[in-house]
Amino acid sequence: MNPRKMPTDKPKGGLAELKSRLMFVVIGILIYRLGAHIPVPGLDPQRLANFFNDQQNTIFGLFNMFSGGALSRVTVFAIGIMPYITASIMIQLFSMVVPSLEQLKKEGESGRRKMNQYTRYLTLLVSIFHSLGMAKWLAAEHIALHPGLTFYFTAVVTLVTGTMFLMWLGEQITEKGVGNGISLIIFSGIVSSMPGALASVFQQVREGQMQALSLLLIALIVVVVTGFVVFMERGQRRIRVNYAQRTQGRKIYAAQTSHLPLKINMAGVIPPIFASSIILLPATLAQFFSQVKGFSWLADLGMVLSPGQPLYLLVYAAAILFFAFFYTALVFNPKDTADNLKKSGAYVPGIRPGEQTAKYVDSVMTKLTLVGAIYLVLVCLLPQIMMYAWHVPFYFGGTSLLIIVVVIMDFVAQVQAHLMTQQYDSLMKKANFKGTKLPGLL
């Protein structure tokens, strides 16, 4: 064996691992898209198609977009991953008021696994309740061929199994693939509806129902909003940090200057997803149970919570603002950041280390989060308002655009991180092989 070939063995193995991870993501998405075309047994497909043709611009159209068209076909993945997201929100909220759950958050990996287990159990309960509502709705709309006990049992078991499988699939993609599995599932569902939506738009232009100039203007808006999203997602506030001269062992480190980067949108795409989930659950259940005796008032609730309605826009904006601050508080702790700076001998110029630094960082982060939350509201609502005002014949508002852009950016960033790790390992192995010390590496 030629020892000079040893440094190249690691990168090849690393590249093979990255390829296998990417292949796992592709296979997982293909499985999801296959399941999105397997219908629940016992339904009348013609009545189902006619119903959704009349519901494109309602809450069903929004829910159908997040499910990748699975709802309009009532497939095994019809209720999608939303019960899992709803359960995650509820567990996170409970962890702020229930002492036992709050203690689990501080127990590291074991606590995280326990909270994930609670989230799965709650997902099961939410999906059962959601499936019962959908089965009742299918029977009330005469879409079910034989709406008896057998149909209810079959529909609930099929829908709940589909949701639990999607939850497991998302976790597997996160662990064995690249990127966040749940985000990639939602992303693939949204993207899958784009070819049909674009074909519908071009058909409208050919038939004269939409002017070509309007189509160009909408395309320009999409490009501008996409560029704005990329700009804001990469935006940072860099706090200057100084390191005093220090001695460690026999080495003396000179004073250095660095930066503490704080993103404008620390929460990413989570607030719009959480906000959509919060609105979708009560609005969808209102539609499902509106035909039940004594619950007719739910039909009015479902109507006012439909996309484009003033109450929907108000509740959606408020939910985005809330979850932007809520999720940022979960993932970023100014006190921990200040303590870590103090332990490493770093300080913010003009700010006393410790509690004063934590207050300063918290103040800066609060202002950034406010700007980021307003940006999310604008991106998610303004295109939607404009598209409903212009009667664009497909739902592709700011929420879906934001999810697509952010998920792609996160996916590319993680692929680049894998590649950089392989290059670093290769560089270190070459240095050790030649018996030399690389500049800048201790």
C-alpha positions in Angstrom: 0.0 0.0 0.0 1.4 3.4 -1.0 1.2 5.7 2.1 1.1 8.8 0.0 -2.4 7.9 -1.1 -3.6 7.8 2.5 -4.6 11.5 2.8 -7.1 11.1 -0.1 -8.9 8.2 1.5 -10.9 10.4 3.9 -12.3 12.8 1.4 -13.5 10.0 -0.8 -15.3 8.4 2.1 -16.7 11.8 3.1 -18.0 12.5 -0.3 -19.5 9.0 -0.4 -21.3 9.8 2.9 -22.6 13.1 1.5 -23.9 11.3 -1.6 -25.6 8.7 0.5 -27.2 11.4 2.7 -28.5 13.3 -0.4 -29.8 10.0 -1.8 -31.7 9.3 1.5 -33.3 12.8 1.2 -34.4 12.1 -2.4 -35.8 8.6 -1.5 -37.6 10.1 1.5 -39.3 12.8 -0.6 -40.2 10.2 -3.3 -41.9 8.1 -0.6 -43.8 11.1 0.6 -45.0 12.0 -2.9 -46.0 8.4 -3.5 -48.1 8.3 -0.4 -49.7 11.6 -1.4 -51.4 9.8 -4.3 -52.7 6.7 -2.3 -56.4 7.6 -1.5 -58.3 6.6 1.6 -60.7 3.8 0.6 -64.4 4.3 0.4 -64.6 7.7 -1.3 -66.4 9.1 -4.4 -63.5 10.7 -6.4 -65.9 12.8 -8.6 -67.7 14.4 -5.7 -64.3 15.0 -4.0 -62.9 16.8 -7.1 -66.1 18.9 -7.5 -65.9 20.0 -3.9 -62.3 21.2 -4.0 -62.8 23.0 -7.3 -65.2 25.2 -5.4 -62.8 25.6 -2.4 -59.6 26.7 -4.0 -59.5 30.1 -2.3 -60.7 29.0 1.2 -58.9 27.5 4.2 -59.0 24.2 2.3 -56.9 25.6 -0.5 -54.3 26.8 2.1 -54.3 23.4 3.9 -54.1 21.6 0.5 -51.0 23.6 -0.4 -49.2 22.6 2.8 -50.2 18.9 2.2 -48.9 18.9 -1.3 -52.3 18.2 -2.8 -52.9 15.2 -0.5 -56.0 16.8 1.0 -57.7 17.4 -2.3 -57.3 13.7 -3.0 -57.9 12.6 0.6 -54.8 10.3 0.6 -53.1 8.6 3.5 -51.1 11.9 4.0 -54.2 14.1 3.8 -53.7 15.8 7.2 -50.0 16.0 6.6 -47.4 16.9 9.2 -49.5 19.8 10.7 -50.6 17.7 13.8 -46.9 17.2 14.6 -46.2 20.9 14.3 -49.2 21.7 16.5 -48.0 19.2 19.1 -44.5 20.7 19.1 -45.9 24.2 19.7 -48.1 22.9 22.6 -45.1 21.1 24.2 -42.9 24.2 23.9 -45.6 26.3 25.4 -46.2 23.8 28.2 -42.4 23.7 28.9 -42.6 27.4 29.9 -45.3 26.9 32.6 -45.0 23.3 33.7 -41.9 22.9 36.1 -41.3 19.2 35.2 -41.1 20.0 31.5 -38.9 23.0 32.1 -36.6 20.8 34.1 -36.4 18.3 31.2 -35.2 21.1 28.9 -32.1 21.5 31.1 -31.2 17.8 31.2 -29.4 17.8 27.8 -29.8 14.9 25.4 -31.9 12.7 27.8 -34.3 15.5 28.4 -34.6 16.3 24.7 -35.5 12.6 24.0 -38.1 12.6 26.7 -39.7 15.8 25.3 -39.6 14.3 21.8 -41.5 11.3 23.2 -44.2 13.5 24.7 -44.4 15.4 21.4 -45.1 12.1 19.6 -47.8 11.1 22.0 -49.5 14.4 21.7 -49.2 14.2 17.9 -51.1 10.9 18.0 -53.9 12.5 20.0 -54.1 15.6 17.8 -54.1 13.5 14.6 -56.9 11.2 16.0 -59.0 14.2 16.7 -58.3 15.7 13.3 -59.0 12.4 11.5 -62.3 12.1 13.2 -63.3 15.6 12.1 -62.2 14.8 8.5 -64.2 11.5 8.5 -67.3 13.3 9.8 -66.8 16.0 7.1 -66.5 13.4 4.3 -69.7 11.7 5.5 -71.6 15.0 5.8 -70.5 16.2 2.3 -71.7 12.8 0.9 -68.1 12.1 -0.4 -68.0 8.8 1.5 -69.7 6.0 -0.4 -70.8 4.1 2.7 -70.6 6.4 5.8 -70.8 3.8 8.5 -68.7 2.6 11.4 -66.4 0.7 9.1 -65.7 3.8 7.0 -65.0 5.9 10.2 -62.6 3.2 11.5 -60.8 2.8 8.2 -60.5 6.5 7.6 -59.2 7.3 11.1 -56.7 4.5 11.1 -55.4 5.4 7.6 -55.0 9.1 8.3 -53.4 8.7 11.7 -51.0 6.1 10.4 -50.1 8.5 7.5 -49.3 11.4 9.9 -47.3 9.2 12.3 -45.3 7.8 9.3 -44.6 11.4 8.1 -43.4 12.3 11.5 -41.0 9.3 11.6 -39.9 10.0 8.0 -39.1 13.6 8.8 -37.0 12.6 11.8 -35.1 10.0 9.7 -34.4 12.6 7.0 -33.0 15.0 9.7 -30.8 12.3 11.2 -29.6 10.4 8.1 -30.0 13.0 5.4 -29.2 16.7 4.9 -31.4 19.5 6.3 -34.5 19.5 8.5 -36.7 16.7 7.5 -40.0 18.3 8.5 -39.1 21.5 6.5 -38.1 19.4 3.5 -41.4 17.6 3.6 -43.4 20.8 3.7 -41.1 22.3 1.0 -41.6 19.3 -1.4 -45.4 19.5 -0.9 -45.5 23.2 -1.9 -43.1 22.7 -4.8 -45.1 19.8 -6.2 -48.1 22.1 -6.7 -46.2 24.6 -8.7 -46.2 23.0 -12.2 -50.0 22.6 -12.2 -50.4 26.2 -10.8 -48.2 27.6 -13.5 -50.0 25.7 -16.2 -53.3 27.1 -14.9 -51.9 30.6 -15.1 -50.7 30.2 -18.7 -54.1 28.7 -19.6 -55.7 31.8 -18.2 -53.4 34.0 -20.3 -54.2 32.1 -23.4 -57.9 32.4 -22.8 -57.7 36.1 -22.3 -58.8 35.9 -18.6 -55.5 37.4 -17.5 -53.3 40.0 -19.3 -49.8 39.1 -20.1 -48.6 42.4 -18.5 -50.2 41.3 -15.2 -48.4 38.0 -15.4 -45.1 39.8 -16.0 -45.8 42.1 -13.1 -46.5 39.2 -10.8 -43.3 37.4 -11.9 -41.4 40.6 -11.2 -42.9 40.8 -7.7 -41.9 37.2 -7.0 -38.3 37.9 -8.1 -38.1 41.1 -5.9 -39.7 39.4 -2.9 -37.3 36.4 -3.3 -34.3 38.8 -3.4 -35.6 40.6 -0.4 -36.0 37.3 1.5 -32.4 36.3 0.7 -31.1 39.7 1.7 -32.9 39.6 5.1 -32.1 36.0 5.8 -28.4 36.8 5.4 -28.6 40.1 7.3 -26.7 40.2 10.6 -25.9 42.7 13.3 -22.2 42.2 14.4 -21.4 43.3 17.9 -17.7 44.0 18.3 -16.0 41.8 20.9 -12.5 42.3 22.3 -10.3 39.6 23.8 -7.8 40.8 26.4 -4.2 39.5 26.3 -4.2 36.2 28.2 -1.8 33.4 29.1 -2.7 29.7 28.7 0.0 27.3 29.7 3.2 28.4 28.2 1.6 30.4 25.4 0.7 34.0 25.5 -2.2 35.1 23.3 -2.2 38.7 22.1 -5.3 40.9 22.4 -7.7 40.3 19.6 -10.9 41.7 18.1 -13.8 39.6 16.9 -17.5 40.0 16.3 -20.6 38.4 17.8 -23.0 37.8 14.8 -26.7 38.2 15.5 -29.1 37.3 12.7 -32.0 39.6 11.9 -34.4 36.7 11.6 -33.1 34.2 14.2 -36.3 32.2 14.1 -36.1 31.5 10.3 -39.2 30.0 8.7 -40.6 28.6 12.0 -43.0 31.5 12.8 -45.0 31.4 9.5 -45.2 27.6 9.8 -46.3 27.7 13.4 -48.8 30.5 12.7 -50.3 28.6 9.7 -50.6 25.5 11.9 -52.4 27.5 14.6 -54.9 29.0 12.2 -55.3 25.8 10.1 -56.3 23.6 13.1 -59.4 25.5 14.4 -60.4 26.7 10.9 -60.3 23.3 9.4 -62.1 21.7 12.4 -64.7 24.4 12.0 -65.3 23.3 8.4 -65.3 19.6 9.3 -67.8 19.9 12.2 -70.0 22.7 10.7 -72.5 20.1 9.4 -73.0 18.6 12.9 -76.2 19.5 14.6 -75.6 22.3 17.1 -72.3 23.3 15.5 -73.6 25.3 12.5 -71.9 28.5 13.9 -68.6 26.9 13.1 -69.3 27.4 9.4 -69.2 31.2 10.0 -66.0 30.9 11.9 -64.4 28.9 9.1 -65.5 31.6 6.6 -63.9 34.5 8.5 -60.7 32.5 9.0 -60.4 31.8 5.2 -57.3 33.3 3.5 -57.8 36.8 2.4 -60.4 37.7 5.0 -59.5 40.6 7.4 -59.7 38.4 10.6 -57.4 35.8 9.0 -54.9 38.4 8.1 -55.0 40.0 11.6 -54.7 36.7 13.4 -52.0 35.4 11.1 -49.9 38.6 11.5 -50.3 38.5 15.3 -49.3 34.8 15.4 -46.2 35.5 13.3 -45.1 38.3 15.7 -45.7 36.1 18.7 -43.8 33.1 17.4 -40.9 35.2 16.1 -40.2 36.4 19.7 -41.2 33.1 21.2 -38.9 30.9 19.1 -36.0 33.4 19.3 -36.2 33.2 23.0 -36.0 29.4 22.8 -32.9 29.2 20.6 -31.0 32.2 21.9 -30.2 33.0 25.6 -28.4 36.4 26.1 -27.4 35.3 29.6 -25.6 32.2 28.4 -23.9 34.2 25.6 -22.7 36.8 28.2 -21.4 34.0 30.5 -19.5 32.4 27.6 -17.9 35.7 26.6 -16.9 36.2 30.2 -15.4 32.8 30.5 -13.3 33.2 27.3 -12.0 36.6 28.5 -14.0 38.6 26.0 -16.0 41.7 26.5 -18.0 44.2 24.6 -16.3 47.6 24.5 -18.0 50.0 26.9 -20.1 47.3 28.5 -19.3 45.6 31.8 -19.0 41.8 31.5 -21.7 39.6 33.0 -25.2 40.9 33.7 -24.7 44.3 31.9 -23.5 42.4 28.7 -26.5 40.1 28.9 -28.8 43.1 29.1 -27.1 44.8 26.2 -27.2 41.7 24.0 -30.9 41.1 25.0 -31.7 44.7 24.0 -30.0 44.4 20.6 -31.6 41.0 20.0 -35.1 42.4 20.9 -34.7 45.2 18.3 -33.5 42.7 15.7 -36.3 40.3 16.4 -38.8 43.1 16.0 -37.4 44.0 12.6 -37.3 40.3 11.6 -40.9 39.8 12.8 -42.1 42.8 10.8 -40.2 41.5 7.7 -41.9 38.1 8.1 -45.3 39.7 8.3 -44.7 41.8 5.2 -43.4 38.9 3.2 -46.2 36.6 4.2 -49.2 39.0 3.9 -48.4 41.7 1.3 -48.1 39.3 -1.7 -51.2 37.4 -0.5 -53.2 40.6 -0.4 -52.0 41.7 -3.8 -52.7 38.3 -5.3 -56.2 38.1 -3.9 -56.8 41.7 -5.1 -55.7 40.6 -8.6 -57.5 37.3 -8.5 -54.5 35.2 -9.3 -55.9 31.7 -9.9 -53.5 29.8 -7.6 -52.3 30.2 -4.0 -48.6 31.0 -3.9 -48.3 33.8 -1.4 -45.5 35.0 0.7 -45.6 32.1 3.2 -44.9 29.4 0.6 -42.3 31.6 -1.1 -40.6 32.2 2.3 -40.6 28.5 3.1 -39.1 27.6 -0.3 -36.3 30.2 -0.2 -35.4 29.6 3.5 -35.4 25.8 3.2 -33.2 25.9 0.0 -30.8 28.3 1.8 -30.6 26.0 4.8 -30.2 22.9 2.7 -27.3 24.5 0.6 -25.6 25.8 3.8 -25.6 22.3 5.3 -24.3 20.7 2.1 -21.5 23.3 2.2 -20.8 22.6 5.9 -20.4 18.9 5.0 -18.0 19.8 2.2 -16.0 22.1 4.4 -15.7 19.5 7.1 -14.3 17.0 4.6 -11.8 19.6 3.3 -10.7 20.3 6.9 -10.3 16.7 7.7 -8.2 16.2 4.5 -6.0 19.2 5.4 -5.4 17.9 8.9 -4.6 14.5 7.7 -2.1 15.8 5.2 -0.5 17.9 7.9 -0.2 15.0 10.2 1.1 12.8 7.4 3.9 15.2 6.5 4.7 16.0 10.2 4.2 19.7 9.7 2.2 22.3 11.6 -0.3 24.3 9.7 -0.3 28.1 10.2 -3.0 29.3 12.5 -3.7 25.7 13.9 -2.5 24.8 17.3 
